[in-house]
Amino acid sequence: MVKPGKLIVFSAPSGAGKSTLKDALMSRFPSLRYSVSATTRKPRPGEQEGVHYFFRNQDEFRSMIDRQELVEHMQVHGNYYGTPRTPILKALQEGHSVILDLDVYGKVNFDKAFPDALGILIVPPSLEELERRLVARKSDDEETIRVRLQNATRELEFATREGKYEYTVVNDNFHYALEELTRILEREIGETAQVRPQAQDKR
């Protein structure tokens, strides 16, 4: 009988480095599966259907809600985002652990359906450093960066007050954060990472 996998939810404010860390972990644990979200926003250049998101129009998304196909869903900046239920259940039944990328508000709703999900909060070392990273990305104007910083403050306060996160990892140094996350996953899913290069302390 196959042992069911574990649900692992990552949350972080924009610019904290969550996606880069998640991708690195997926390469270290090939048995992990990533939960692809559904959204009504338009695909960005390079994004693929079923890989980055399931792209749906407003009517299709509402039908998914009506059919209770989504574990949780939220509206953000005029677009809907949600977590399809079936792919998660299928992966778990096959013995795979599943990584989800949810904001702190979506995590609260997700926990209502899956209260045993493991929560990992990725945080920047400071809001000043977060601002520096957002500016360095050169993808947002000053007003957008200001809004992102305001959102980050609210999200971190909400996560501390209302969230259920068993681990909080400070992404000050990428390699050290990755090593810490690797150790957490090895312990939680009972699997040894395939690649564990030694991080060098350059601080």
ZALO-100985 format. One record per atom (N, C-alpha, C): residue number from 1; residue in three letters; x, y, z; atom name. Coordinates in Angstrom, 2 decimals. Example, Ala and Ser with C-alpha at 12.3 -4.5 7.8 and 13.67 -1.06 7.14 Angstrom:
// ZALO-100985
1 ALA 13.19 -5.69 7.80 N
1 ALA 12.30 -4.50 7.80 CA
1 ALA 13.20 -3.30 7.80 C
2 SER 12.85 -2.25 7.08 N
2 SER 13.67 -1.06 7.14 CA
2 SER 12.90 0.03 7.87 C
// end
This chain:
// ZALO-100985
1 MET 0.85 -1.19 0.00 N
1 MET 0.00 0.00 0.00 CA
1 MET 0.89 1.24 0.00 C
2 VAL 0.61 2.19 -0.88 N
2 VAL 1.42 3.39 -1.00 CA
2 VAL 1.13 4.32 0.16 C
3 LYS 2.18 4.83 0.81 N
3 LYS 2.03 5.79 1.89 CA
3 LYS 1.71 7.16 1.31 C
4 PRO 0.61 7.79 1.73 N
4 PRO 0.25 9.11 1.19 CA
4 PRO 1.35 10.14 1.43 C
5 GLY 1.47 11.07 0.49 N
5 GLY 2.46 12.12 0.63 CA
5 GLY 2.00 13.21 1.59 C
6 LYS 2.82 14.26 1.68 N
6 LYS 2.54 15.36 2.60 CA
6 LYS 2.34 16.65 1.82 C
7 LEU 1.49 17.52 2.34 N
7 LEU 1.26 18.83 1.74 CA
7 LEU 2.18 19.85 2.40 C
8 ILE 2.88 20.63 1.58 N
8 ILE 3.80 21.63 2.08 CA
8 ILE 3.46 22.97 1.43 C
9 VAL 3.03 23.93 2.23 N
9 VAL 2.60 25.22 1.72 CA
9 VAL 3.68 26.28 1.99 C
10 PHE 4.15 26.91 0.92 N
10 PHE 5.10 28.01 1.03 CA
10 PHE 4.34 29.33 0.89 C
11 SER 4.65 30.27 1.78 N
11 SER 4.11 31.63 1.67 CA
11 SER 5.25 32.62 1.86 C
12 ALA 5.12 33.77 1.20 N
12 ALA 6.15 34.81 1.32 CA
12 ALA 5.65 36.08 0.67 C
13 PRO 6.10 37.23 1.13 N
13 PRO 5.79 38.47 0.43 CA
13 PRO 6.53 38.52 -0.90 C
14 SER 6.00 39.29 -1.84 N
14 SER 6.64 39.42 -3.15 CA
14 SER 8.07 39.94 -2.99 C
15 GLY 9.02 39.24 -3.64 N
15 GLY 10.41 39.67 -3.59 CA
15 GLY 11.25 38.96 -2.55 C
16 ALA 10.64 38.06 -1.77 N
16 ALA 11.38 37.36 -0.72 CA
16 ALA 12.19 36.19 -1.25 C
17 GLY 12.01 35.82 -2.53 N
17 GLY 12.80 34.75 -3.12 CA
17 GLY 12.17 33.37 -3.05 C
18 LYS 10.88 33.32 -2.77 N
18 LYS 10.19 32.04 -2.60 CA
18 LYS 10.24 31.17 -3.85 C
19 SER 9.97 31.74 -5.01 N
19 SER 9.90 30.94 -6.24 CA
19 SER 11.26 30.33 -6.58 C
20 THR 12.32 31.09 -6.41 N
20 THR 13.66 30.57 -6.70 CA
20 THR 14.02 29.44 -5.76 C
21 LEU 13.68 29.60 -4.49 N
21 LEU 13.95 28.54 -3.52 CA
21 LEU 13.11 27.30 -3.82 C
22 LYS 11.85 27.51 -4.18 N
22 LYS 10.96 26.38 -4.50 CA
22 LYS 11.50 25.58 -5.68 C
23 ASP 11.94 26.28 -6.73 N
23 ASP 12.47 25.60 -7.91 CA
23 ASP 13.72 24.80 -7.57 C
24 ALA 14.58 25.35 -6.71 N
24 ALA 15.80 24.64 -6.32 CA
24 ALA 15.46 23.39 -5.51 C
25 LEU 14.45 23.49 -4.66 N
25 LEU 14.04 22.32 -3.87 CA
25 LEU 13.45 21.23 -4.75 C
26 MET 12.67 21.63 -5.76 N
26 MET 12.08 20.65 -6.66 CA
26 MET 13.17 19.84 -7.37 C
27 SER 14.29 20.47 -7.67 N
27 SER 15.37 19.76 -8.35 CA
27 SER 16.09 18.81 -7.39 C
28 ARG 16.06 19.11 -6.10 N
28 ARG 16.71 18.26 -5.11 CA
28 ARG 15.84 17.08 -4.68 C
29 PHE 14.53 17.24 -4.81 N
29 PHE 13.59 16.19 -4.41 CA
29 PHE 12.69 15.86 -5.62 C
30 PRO 13.16 15.01 -6.51 N
30 PRO 12.40 14.71 -7.74 CA
30 PRO 11.02 14.11 -7.48 C
31 SER 10.79 13.54 -6.31 N
31 SER 9.48 12.95 -6.03 CA
31 SER 8.43 14.01 -5.70 C
32 LEU 8.87 15.24 -5.41 N
32 LEU 7.92 16.31 -5.10 CA
32 LEU 7.10 16.67 -6.32 C
33 ARG 5.88 17.09 -6.07 N
33 ARG 5.02 17.60 -7.13 CA
33 ARG 4.61 19.03 -6.77 C
34 TYR 4.48 19.87 -7.79 N
34 TYR 4.08 21.25 -7.57 CA
34 TYR 2.61 21.42 -7.94 C
35 SER 1.86 22.04 -7.05 N
35 SER 0.44 22.28 -7.29 CA
35 SER 0.28 23.51 -8.17 C
36 VAL -0.19 23.30 -9.40 N
36 VAL -0.38 24.39 -10.35 CA
36 VAL -1.72 25.06 -10.07 C
37 SER -1.71 26.37 -9.88 N
37 SER -2.92 27.12 -9.57 CA
37 SER -3.69 27.45 -10.84 C
38 ALA -4.97 27.72 -10.68 N
38 ALA -5.80 28.23 -11.77 CA
38 ALA -5.92 29.74 -11.61 C
39 THR -5.99 30.46 -12.72 N
39 THR -6.12 31.91 -12.65 CA
39 THR -6.88 32.45 -13.86 C
40 THR -7.48 33.61 -13.66 N
40 THR -8.17 34.27 -14.78 CA
40 THR -7.29 35.33 -15.43 C
41 ARG -6.09 35.56 -14.91 N
41 ARG -5.23 36.55 -15.57 CA
41 ARG -4.63 35.99 -16.85 C
42 LYS -4.22 36.87 -17.72 N
42 LYS -3.67 36.46 -19.01 CA
42 LYS -2.25 35.90 -18.83 C
43 PRO -1.87 34.94 -19.66 N
43 PRO -0.49 34.40 -19.58 CA
43 PRO 0.54 35.48 -19.89 C
44 ARG 1.64 35.45 -19.16 N
44 ARG 2.76 36.33 -19.46 CA
44 ARG 3.68 35.63 -20.44 C
45 PRO 4.56 36.38 -21.11 N
45 PRO 5.48 35.74 -22.07 CA
45 PRO 6.25 34.59 -21.44 C
46 GLY 6.21 33.44 -22.12 N
46 GLY 6.94 32.27 -21.64 CA
46 GLY 6.14 31.36 -20.73 C
47 GLU 4.99 31.80 -20.24 N
47 GLU 4.19 30.96 -19.36 CA
47 GLU 3.40 29.93 -20.17 C
48 GLN 3.33 28.71 -19.63 N
48 GLN 2.68 27.61 -20.34 CA
48 GLN 1.48 27.10 -19.55 C
49 GLU 0.45 26.75 -20.28 N
49 GLU -0.75 26.17 -19.70 CA
49 GLU -0.42 24.85 -19.01 C
50 GLY -0.85 24.72 -17.76 N
50 GLY -0.63 23.49 -17.01 CA
50 GLY 0.74 23.38 -16.38 C
51 VAL 1.63 24.30 -16.71 N
51 VAL 2.97 24.29 -16.12 CA
51 VAL 3.09 25.41 -15.09 C
52 HIS 2.78 26.63 -15.53 N
52 HIS 2.83 27.77 -14.63 CA
52 HIS 1.46 28.02 -13.99 C
53 TYR 0.41 27.93 -14.78 N
53 TYR -0.96 28.09 -14.30 CA
53 TYR -1.90 27.33 -15.21 C
54 PHE -3.13 27.10 -14.71 N
54 PHE -4.23 26.72 -15.58 CA
54 PHE -4.97 28.02 -15.88 C
55 PHE -4.88 28.47 -17.11 N
55 PHE -5.48 29.76 -17.48 CA
55 PHE -6.94 29.56 -17.87 C
56 ARG -7.83 30.25 -17.17 N
56 ARG -9.26 30.12 -17.39 CA
56 ARG -9.89 31.51 -17.49 C
57 ASN -10.98 31.62 -18.25 N
57 ASN -11.69 32.89 -18.27 CA
57 ASN -12.60 32.97 -17.05 C
58 GLN -13.27 34.12 -16.89 N
58 GLN -14.08 34.34 -15.69 CA
58 GLN -15.20 33.30 -15.55 C
59 ASP -15.89 33.00 -16.65 N
59 ASP -16.99 32.03 -16.59 CA
59 ASP -16.48 30.64 -16.23 C
60 GLU -15.36 30.24 -16.83 N
60 GLU -14.80 28.92 -16.53 CA
60 GLU -14.38 28.82 -15.06 C
61 PHE -13.80 29.90 -14.55 N
61 PHE -13.37 29.88 -13.16 CA
61 PHE -14.56 29.79 -12.22 C
62 ARG -15.61 30.55 -12.53 N
62 ARG -16.80 30.50 -11.68 CA
62 ARG -17.43 29.11 -11.70 C
63 SER -17.37 28.45 -12.85 N
63 SER -17.89 27.08 -12.94 CA
63 SER -17.07 26.14 -12.06 C
64 MET -15.75 26.36 -12.00 N
64 MET -14.91 25.54 -11.12 CA
64 MET -15.30 25.75 -9.66 C
65 ILE -15.63 26.99 -9.30 N
65 ILE -16.08 27.28 -7.94 CA
65 ILE -17.41 26.58 -7.66 C
66 ASP -18.34 26.68 -8.59 N
66 ASP -19.67 26.08 -8.42 CA
66 ASP -19.58 24.57 -8.28 C
67 ARG -18.66 23.95 -9.03 N
67 ARG -18.50 22.50 -8.97 CA
67 ARG -17.61 22.05 -7.81 C
68 GLN -17.20 23.00 -6.99 N
68 GLN -16.34 22.72 -5.83 CA
68 GLN -15.05 22.01 -6.24 C
69 GLU -14.49 22.46 -7.37 N
69 GLU -13.24 21.88 -7.85 CA
69 GLU -12.01 22.55 -7.24 C
70 LEU -12.23 23.65 -6.51 N
70 LEU -11.11 24.39 -5.94 CA
70 LEU -11.09 24.25 -4.42 C
71 VAL -9.90 24.00 -3.88 N
71 VAL -9.76 23.92 -2.42 CA
71 VAL -9.94 25.30 -1.81 C
72 GLU -9.35 26.30 -2.45 N
72 GLU -9.48 27.68 -2.01 CA
72 GLU -9.36 28.58 -3.22 C
73 HIS -9.91 29.78 -3.11 N
73 HIS -9.77 30.74 -4.20 CA
73 HIS -9.88 32.15 -3.65 C
74 MET -9.25 33.09 -4.33 N
74 MET -9.29 34.48 -3.91 CA
74 MET -9.23 35.37 -5.14 C
75 GLN -9.69 36.60 -4.96 N
75 GLN -9.58 37.59 -6.02 CA
75 GLN -8.47 38.57 -5.64 C
76 VAL -7.50 38.74 -6.53 N
76 VAL -6.37 39.62 -6.26 CA
76 VAL -6.17 40.54 -7.46 C
77 HIS -6.24 41.84 -7.22 N
77 HIS -6.05 42.83 -8.29 CA
77 HIS -6.95 42.56 -9.50 C
78 GLY -8.19 42.16 -9.23 N
78 GLY -9.16 41.98 -10.30 CA
78 GLY -9.13 40.62 -10.97 C
79 ASN -8.20 39.76 -10.59 N
79 ASN -8.12 38.41 -11.16 CA
79 ASN -8.32 37.37 -10.07 C
80 TYR -8.91 36.24 -10.47 N
80 TYR -9.11 35.14 -9.54 CA
80 TYR -7.92 34.17 -9.59 C
81 TYR -7.61 33.64 -8.42 N
81 TYR -6.60 32.59 -8.30 CA
81 TYR -7.18 31.50 -7.41 C
82 GLY -6.90 30.24 -7.75 N
82 GLY -7.43 29.16 -6.95 CA
82 GLY -6.60 27.90 -7.06 C
83 THR -6.81 26.99 -6.11 N
83 THR -6.05 25.73 -6.05 CA
83 THR -6.95 24.56 -6.43 C
84 PRO -6.73 23.94 -7.61 N
84 PRO -7.53 22.78 -7.99 CA
84 PRO -7.34 21.61 -7.02 C
85 ARG -8.44 20.95 -6.70 N
85 ARG -8.41 19.88 -5.71 CA
85 ARG -7.90 18.55 -6.28 C
86 THR -8.37 18.16 -7.46 N
86 THR -8.10 16.82 -7.99 CA
86 THR -6.61 16.50 -8.16 C
87 PRO -5.80 17.39 -8.76 N
87 PRO -4.37 17.06 -8.92 CA
87 PRO -3.66 16.84 -7.59 C
88 ILE -4.07 17.58 -6.55 N
88 ILE -3.46 17.41 -5.23 CA
88 ILE -3.78 16.03 -4.67 C
89 LEU -5.05 15.65 -4.70 N
89 LEU -5.46 14.36 -4.15 CA
89 LEU -4.82 13.21 -4.91 C
90 LYS -4.71 13.35 -6.23 N
90 LYS -4.10 12.30 -7.06 CA
90 LYS -2.63 12.12 -6.69 C
91 ALA -1.90 13.22 -6.55 N
91 ALA -0.48 13.15 -6.22 CA
91 ALA -0.27 12.53 -4.83 C
92 LEU -1.10 12.94 -3.88 N
92 LEU -0.98 12.40 -2.52 CA
92 LEU -1.24 10.90 -2.50 C
93 GLN -2.27 10.47 -3.22 N
93 GLN -2.61 9.04 -3.26 CA
93 GLN -1.51 8.22 -3.91 C
94 GLU -0.75 8.84 -4.82 N
94 GLU 0.35 8.15 -5.47 CA
94 GLU 1.62 8.17 -4.63 C
95 GLY 1.55 8.79 -3.46 N
95 GLY 2.69 8.80 -2.55 CA
95 GLY 3.61 9.99 -2.69 C
96 HIS 3.22 10.97 -3.50 N
96 HIS 4.05 12.16 -3.69 CA
96 HIS 3.69 13.23 -2.66 C
97 SER 4.71 13.92 -2.18 N
97 SER 4.44 15.13 -1.40 CA
97 SER 4.26 16.28 -2.37 C
98 VAL 3.43 17.25 -1.98 N
98 VAL 3.04 18.32 -2.89 CA
98 VAL 3.42 19.68 -2.30 C
99 ILE 4.10 20.50 -3.10 N
99 ILE 4.42 21.87 -2.71 CA
99 ILE 3.37 22.82 -3.30 C
100 LEU 2.87 23.71 -2.46 N
100 LEU 1.92 24.72 -2.91 CA
100 LEU 2.50 26.10 -2.63 C
101 ASP 2.18 27.03 -3.50 N
101 ASP 2.61 28.42 -3.36 CA
101 ASP 1.35 29.25 -3.12 C
102 LEU 1.12 29.61 -1.84 N
102 LEU -0.09 30.36 -1.48 CA
102 LEU 0.29 31.59 -0.67 C
103 ASP -0.47 32.67 -0.85 N
103 ASP -0.22 33.81 0.02 CA
103 ASP -0.79 33.52 1.40 C
104 VAL -0.51 34.40 2.35 N
104 VAL -0.87 34.11 3.74 CA
104 VAL -2.38 34.02 3.94 C
105 TYR -3.15 34.69 3.09 N
105 TYR -4.61 34.64 3.22 CA
105 TYR -5.14 33.34 2.62 C
106 GLY -4.60 32.95 1.48 N
106 GLY -4.99 31.68 0.87 CA
106 GLY -4.64 30.50 1.74 C
107 LYS -3.54 30.60 2.48 N
107 LYS -3.12 29.52 3.37 CA
107 LYS -4.16 29.28 4.45 C
108 VAL -4.75 30.33 5.00 N
108 VAL -5.78 30.17 6.03 CA
108 VAL -6.97 29.41 5.47 C
109 ASN -7.39 29.75 4.26 N
109 ASN -8.52 29.03 3.64 CA
109 ASN -8.16 27.59 3.32 C
110 PHE -6.92 27.39 2.85 N
110 PHE -6.47 26.04 2.51 CA
110 PHE -6.46 25.15 3.76 C
111 ASP -6.06 25.71 4.89 N
111 ASP -5.98 24.92 6.12 CA
111 ASP -7.34 24.40 6.58 C
112 LYS -8.40 25.07 6.15 N
112 LYS -9.74 24.59 6.52 CA
112 LYS -10.02 23.24 5.87 C
113 ALA -9.48 23.04 4.66 N
113 ALA -9.68 21.77 3.96 CA
113 ALA -8.60 20.75 4.31 C
114 PHE -7.37 21.25 4.55 N
114 PHE -6.25 20.37 4.85 CA
114 PHE -5.52 20.89 6.09 C
115 PRO -6.08 20.67 7.27 N
115 PRO -5.49 21.23 8.50 CA
115 PRO -4.12 20.66 8.84 C
116 ASP -3.76 19.52 8.25 N
116 ASP -2.46 18.92 8.55 CA
116 ASP -1.36 19.40 7.61 C
117 ALA -1.68 20.31 6.70 N
117 ALA -0.66 20.81 5.77 CA
117 ALA 0.44 21.53 6.55 C
118 LEU 1.67 21.30 6.11 N
118 LEU 2.84 21.93 6.73 CA
118 LEU 3.02 23.33 6.15 C
119 GLY 3.18 24.32 7.02 N
119 GLY 3.36 25.69 6.56 CA
119 GLY 4.80 26.16 6.73 C
120 ILE 5.36 26.74 5.66 N
120 ILE 6.71 27.31 5.71 CA
120 ILE 6.63 28.75 5.22 C
121 LEU 6.98 29.67 6.08 N
121 LEU 6.95 31.09 5.75 CA
121 LEU 8.36 31.57 5.41 C
122 ILE 8.51 32.12 4.20 N
122 ILE 9.79 32.66 3.76 CA
122 ILE 9.74 34.18 3.96 C
123 VAL 10.70 34.71 4.69 N
123 VAL 10.69 36.15 4.98 CA
123 VAL 12.03 36.78 4.59 C
124 PRO 12.00 38.05 4.21 N
124 PRO 13.26 38.76 3.95 CA
124 PRO 13.90 39.15 5.27 C
125 PRO 15.19 39.43 5.28 N
125 PRO 15.84 39.83 6.54 CA
125 PRO 15.31 41.15 7.08 C
126 SER 14.80 42.01 6.20 N
126 SER 14.24 43.30 6.63 CA
126 SER 13.43 43.87 5.48 C
127 LEU 12.58 44.83 5.78 N
127 LEU 11.81 45.49 4.73 CA
127 LEU 12.73 46.34 3.85 C
128 GLU 13.83 46.85 4.43 N
128 GLU 14.78 47.62 3.66 CA
128 GLU 15.44 46.74 2.59 C
129 GLU 15.79 45.51 2.98 N
129 GLU 16.39 44.60 2.02 CA
129 GLU 15.36 44.16 0.97 C
130 LEU 14.12 43.98 1.40 N
130 LEU 13.07 43.63 0.45 CA
130 LEU 12.91 44.74 -0.59 C
131 GLU 12.92 45.98 -0.15 N
131 GLU 12.82 47.10 -1.08 CA
131 GLU 13.99 47.11 -2.05 C
132 ARG 15.19 46.84 -1.55 N
132 ARG 16.36 46.80 -2.42 CA
132 ARG 16.21 45.73 -3.50 C
133 ARG 15.69 44.57 -3.13 N
133 ARG 15.50 43.49 -4.09 CA
133 ARG 14.44 43.84 -5.13 C
134 LEU 13.36 44.45 -4.68 N
134 LEU 12.30 44.83 -5.61 CA
134 LEU 12.80 45.86 -6.61 C
135 VAL 13.61 46.81 -6.15 N
135 VAL 14.17 47.82 -7.04 CA
135 VAL 15.14 47.16 -8.03 C
136 ALA 15.94 46.21 -7.53 N
136 ALA 16.94 45.55 -8.37 CA
136 ALA 16.31 44.71 -9.47 C
137 ARG 15.08 44.24 -9.25 N
137 ARG 14.41 43.44 -10.28 CA
137 ARG 14.08 44.26 -11.52 C
138 LYS 13.90 45.56 -11.34 N
138 LYS 13.62 46.49 -12.43 CA
138 LYS 12.38 46.09 -13.24 C
139 SER 11.41 45.51 -12.54 N
139 SER 10.18 45.09 -13.22 CA
139 SER 8.97 45.91 -12.77 C
140 ASP 9.15 46.76 -11.76 N
140 ASP 8.04 47.54 -11.23 CA
140 ASP 8.43 49.01 -11.12 C
141 ASP 7.43 49.89 -11.25 N
141 ASP 7.69 51.31 -11.03 CA
141 ASP 7.65 51.61 -9.53 C
142 GLU 7.95 52.85 -9.17 N
142 GLU 8.05 53.23 -7.76 CA
142 GLU 6.74 53.02 -7.02 C
143 GLU 5.63 53.33 -7.66 N
143 GLU 4.33 53.18 -7.00 CA
143 GLU 4.02 51.71 -6.74 C
144 THR 4.32 50.85 -7.71 N
144 THR 4.08 49.42 -7.53 CA
144 THR 4.94 48.86 -6.41 C
145 ILE 6.19 49.30 -6.34 N
145 ILE 7.09 48.86 -5.27 CA
145 ILE 6.56 49.31 -3.91 C
146 ARG 6.06 50.54 -3.86 N
146 ARG 5.50 51.05 -2.60 CA
146 ARG 4.32 50.19 -2.15 C
147 VAL 3.45 49.83 -3.09 N
147 VAL 2.30 48.99 -2.77 CA
147 VAL 2.76 47.61 -2.31 C
148 ARG 3.74 47.05 -2.99 N
148 ARG 4.25 45.72 -2.62 CA
148 ARG 4.83 45.74 -1.20 C
149 LEU 5.51 46.80 -0.84 N
149 LEU 6.07 46.90 0.51 CA
149 LEU 4.97 47.03 1.55 C
150 GLN 3.94 47.80 1.23 N
150 GLN 2.80 47.91 2.15 CA
150 GLN 2.12 46.56 2.32 C
151 ASN 1.93 45.85 1.20 N
151 ASN 1.32 44.52 1.26 CA
151 ASN 2.19 43.56 2.07 C
152 ALA 3.51 43.65 1.89 N
152 ALA 4.42 42.77 2.62 CA
152 ALA 4.28 42.97 4.13 C
153 THR 4.19 44.22 4.54 N
153 THR 4.03 44.51 5.97 CA
153 THR 2.75 43.91 6.51 C
154 ARG 1.65 44.08 5.77 N
154 ARG 0.36 43.53 6.20 CA
154 ARG 0.39 42.00 6.21 C
155 GLU 0.99 41.41 5.17 N
155 GLU 1.03 39.95 5.07 CA
155 GLU 1.83 39.33 6.22 C
156 LEU 2.97 39.92 6.54 N
156 LEU 3.79 39.37 7.62 CA
156 LEU 3.10 39.52 8.97 C
157 GLU 2.42 40.63 9.17 N
157 GLU 1.66 40.81 10.41 CA
157 GLU 0.52 39.80 10.50 C
158 PHE -0.17 39.58 9.37 N
158 PHE -1.27 38.61 9.34 CA
158 PHE -0.76 37.20 9.60 C
159 ALA 0.38 36.86 8.98 N
159 ALA 0.95 35.52 9.15 CA
159 ALA 1.31 35.26 10.61 C
160 THR 1.84 36.28 11.26 N
160 THR 2.21 36.14 12.68 CA
160 THR 0.97 36.00 13.56 C
161 ARG -0.07 36.74 13.21 N
161 ARG -1.28 36.77 14.05 CA
161 ARG -2.24 35.63 13.75 C
162 GLU -2.45 35.32 12.46 N
162 GLU -3.49 34.38 12.08 CA
162 GLU -2.99 33.11 11.41 C
163 GLY -1.76 33.12 10.92 N
163 GLY -1.27 32.00 10.13 CA
163 GLY -0.83 30.80 10.95 C
164 LYS -0.74 29.66 10.29 N
164 LYS -0.23 28.43 10.91 CA
164 LYS 1.01 28.01 10.13 C
165 TYR 2.16 28.43 10.63 N
165 TYR 3.42 28.11 9.97 CA
165 TYR 4.34 27.42 10.97 C
166 GLU 4.65 26.17 10.67 N
166 GLU 5.53 25.41 11.56 CA
166 GLU 6.98 25.88 11.46 C
167 TYR 7.33 26.46 10.31 N
167 TYR 8.70 26.93 10.12 CA
167 TYR 8.70 28.33 9.51 C
168 THR 9.63 29.15 9.94 N
168 THR 9.90 30.44 9.32 CA
168 THR 11.37 30.47 8.92 C
169 VAL 11.62 30.73 7.65 N
169 VAL 12.99 30.73 7.13 CA
169 VAL 13.31 32.13 6.62 C
170 VAL 14.38 32.71 7.12 N
170 VAL 14.81 34.04 6.69 CA
170 VAL 15.73 33.87 5.48 C
171 ASN 15.33 34.45 4.36 N
171 ASN 16.14 34.35 3.15 CA
171 ASN 17.10 35.55 3.08 C
172 ASP 18.13 35.48 3.92 N
172 ASP 19.18 36.51 3.93 CA
172 ASP 20.25 36.12 2.93 C
173 ASN 20.64 34.86 2.99 N
173 ASN 21.62 34.29 2.06 CA
173 ASN 20.95 33.11 1.37 C
174 PHE 20.83 33.15 0.04 N
174 PHE 20.08 32.12 -0.69 CA
174 PHE 20.56 30.71 -0.37 C
175 HIS 21.87 30.50 -0.38 N
175 HIS 22.40 29.15 -0.19 CA
175 HIS 22.10 28.62 1.21 C
176 TYR 22.18 29.50 2.21 N
176 TYR 21.87 29.05 3.56 CA
176 TYR 20.38 28.79 3.73 C
177 ALA 19.55 29.62 3.12 N
177 ALA 18.10 29.39 3.19 CA
177 ALA 17.75 28.07 2.50 C
178 LEU 18.39 27.79 1.37 N
178 LEU 18.13 26.54 0.65 CA
178 LEU 18.56 25.34 1.48 C
179 GLU 19.70 25.44 2.15 N
179 GLU 20.15 24.33 2.98 CA
179 GLU 19.19 24.10 4.15 C
180 GLU 18.70 25.19 4.74 N
180 GLU 17.75 25.05 5.85 CA
180 GLU 16.46 24.41 5.38 C
181 LEU 15.95 24.83 4.22 N
181 LEU 14.73 24.25 3.68 CA
181 LEU 14.94 22.79 3.30 C
182 THR 16.11 22.47 2.80 N
182 THR 16.42 21.09 2.43 CA
182 THR 16.37 20.19 3.66 C
183 ARG 16.96 20.66 4.75 N
183 ARG 16.94 19.87 5.99 CA
183 ARG 15.50 19.70 6.50 C
184 ILE 14.71 20.75 6.39 N
184 ILE 13.30 20.67 6.83 CA
184 ILE 12.56 19.62 6.02 C
185 LEU 12.71 19.65 4.70 N
185 LEU 11.99 18.69 3.86 CA
185 LEU 12.49 17.28 4.08 C
186 GLU 13.77 17.10 4.25 N
186 GLU 14.28 15.75 4.52 CA
186 GLU 13.64 15.18 5.77 C
187 ARG 13.51 16.02 6.78 N
187 ARG 12.91 15.57 8.05 CA
187 ARG 11.42 15.32 7.90 C
188 GLU 10.73 16.19 7.18 N
188 GLU 9.27 16.12 7.13 CA
188 GLU 8.74 15.06 6.17 C
189 ILE 9.42 14.87 5.03 N
189 ILE 8.89 13.89 4.06 CA
189 ILE 9.68 12.59 4.09 C
190 GLY 10.73 12.52 4.91 N
190 GLY 11.48 11.28 5.06 CA
190 GLY 12.23 10.87 3.83 C
191 GLU 12.76 11.85 3.12 N
191 GLU 13.50 11.57 1.89 CA
191 GLU 14.81 12.36 1.89 C
192 THR 15.87 11.73 1.41 N
192 THR 17.17 12.39 1.35 CA
192 THR 17.31 13.15 0.04 C
193 ALA 17.74 14.39 0.13 N
193 ALA 17.94 15.20 -1.07 CA
193 ALA 19.01 14.57 -1.94 C
194 GLN 18.83 14.64 -3.23 N
194 GLN 19.78 14.03 -4.16 CA
194 GLN 21.07 14.81 -4.27 C
195 VAL 20.97 16.13 -4.10 N
195 VAL 22.16 16.97 -4.20 CA
195 VAL 22.20 17.88 -3.00 C
196 ARG 23.30 17.82 -2.24 N
196 ARG 23.44 18.67 -1.09 CA
196 ARG 24.84 19.28 -1.07 C
197 PRO 25.15 20.20 -2.00 N
197 PRO 26.45 20.85 -1.97 CA
197 PRO 26.62 21.67 -0.70 C
198 GLN 27.81 21.71 -0.16 N
198 GLN 28.07 22.46 1.06 CA
198 GLN 28.06 23.95 0.78 C
199 ALA 27.26 24.67 1.55 N
199 ALA 27.22 26.12 1.39 CA
199 ALA 28.46 26.74 2.03 C
200 GLN 28.99 27.76 1.41 N
200 GLN 30.15 28.45 1.96 CA
200 GLN 29.69 29.77 2.56 C
201 ASP 30.21 30.04 3.76 N
201 ASP 29.82 31.26 4.45 CA
201 ASP 30.63 32.43 3.89 C
202 LYS 29.95 33.30 3.15 N
202 LYS 30.61 34.45 2.56 CA
202 LYS 30.21 35.75 3.27 C
203 ARG 29.51 35.59 4.39 N
203 ARG 29.06 36.79 5.09 CA
203 ARG 30.19 37.36 5.93 C
// end
